[in-house]
Amino acid sequence: PIQKTIDLINNLHEEGKDVSVWSSNDSLTLNEYLAQLNLLGKFKIIVSRDMVDLVKPNESGFLKYFAPLEKDPQSFLLVGDSSFDKDAAANCGIHYLDVSEL
């Protein structure tokens, strides 16, 4: 499903939607991976494990970086590939889409 995920990110970005990353990877690994996929410039906010005190499914990453945007939590969609992602979305009160469903 990686190509479908890339397509989703590109389409949302082209539509002018705010697209961000909240990852359990460290920033160096995450930035290298996003660069390899030609996605690095597509994101408004990139949050990695070394930027938060607790990783997903704890909601601290969302609360620290996304909640201050003062948007309704229901306006967010977490696209993920693990139970940690699904649980993090539930803990934050935001929507979840598993990449296997793309």
ABEGO torsion letter per residue (X at the ends): XAAAAAAAAAAAAAAGBBBBBBBABBAAAAAAAAAAAGAAAABABBBBAAABABBOABAAAAAAAAAAAGBBAAABBBBBABAAAAAAAAAAGBBBBBAAAX
